[in-house]
Amino acid sequence: MTITEQVAKDIIRKLLKGEDYRIEIVTLINAEFLQFAIDFFKKIIDAKLKNKNVTVDWYKKEFLNPELPARDIAINSGLNEKTIHNMFNSSTKEIVIDASNEHYDTLYEAIKNLVDTEHDLDLTLTIKFKGVSVDLNVSESLIVINTLAVKRSALRGGLWSTAGKRVEKPLMQTLCGLYSVSSKNYSLKIKGKIINENDFEREIDFYLVEGKNQHKCEVKLMGRGNPESADAVIARDSKVFVADKLSDTNKKQLNSRKVEWVELRNDGGFKRFEMVLDHLNISHDKLPENFDKKLESIFKEIFE
């Protein structure tokens, strides 16, 4: 799952304005989920009609078909690949198929027992498309509803994670661009150094460079007071920390370690980055009064 460049730009714009960016991710989740739901319902109609004379479980026959991609089989069974991998330390297709079938059988039996117990429950889900309609009974409806719930959960987890990873480096590039920091004074990866296996380079988002000094920078788009935030910076010996929100405790921790920080939703927000550049003796220009126009040219260079 990837986040679009336009959404990445919108998130950065909101961060620079000191606004909450999360609505952009929620909007993307909604769009992805609704499209999945429509496509899924179309497949339900097709599968139901194709198996209208089948007395066995038509849903399992069609939606846990081994010919389908492993990810689809897992979701259709009410699981996702990440859960299966955590359970079995592997997510090969064979394991996904076995785990999905076992879970689906358990789910099917639980729903059957529930329906048998709830005698007064009457639920029919009718799906219509291009003049064709199918009716799903209580059990079938609950299985479909459960699949939709699992899919939304999977989308939510994937997109929130992707958003942070997709935005962190462009955000730092944008900050450098707004203050006209020379490209020789920053890097997306460490320069002129062999990384040993004990280094945290893979976890570092960005480097600000001053002479021979290559200052590790870290970006975390998390909520206020995350106790792991400052700890991660300290563990990786980062010099600069850029965050959406920081608690007073976070700031005290960072100040005590002489770590430069920027809180995007603080008063002045991203403008504190100029102070960071000054403290690190990195040459830069003043922020233009109207930086929106410059922002567009920066985005064009970063994303295009």
Secondary structure, DSSP 8 states (H G I E B T S, - for coil): ----HHHHHHHHHHHHTT---HHHHHHHHHHHHHHHHHHHHHHHHHHHHHTTT--S-HHHHHHT-TTS-HHHHHHHHT--HHHHHHHHS---HHHHHHHHHHHHHHHHHHHHHHHHH-TT----EEEEETTEEEEE-HHHHHHHHHHHHHHHHHHHHHHHHHHHHHHHHHHHHHHHHHTT--GGGEESS--S----TT--GGG--EEEEETTEEEEEEEE---TT-HHHHHHHHHTT-SEEEES---HHHHHHHHHTT-EEEETTSTTGGGGHHHHHHHTT-------SS-HHHHHHHHHHHH-
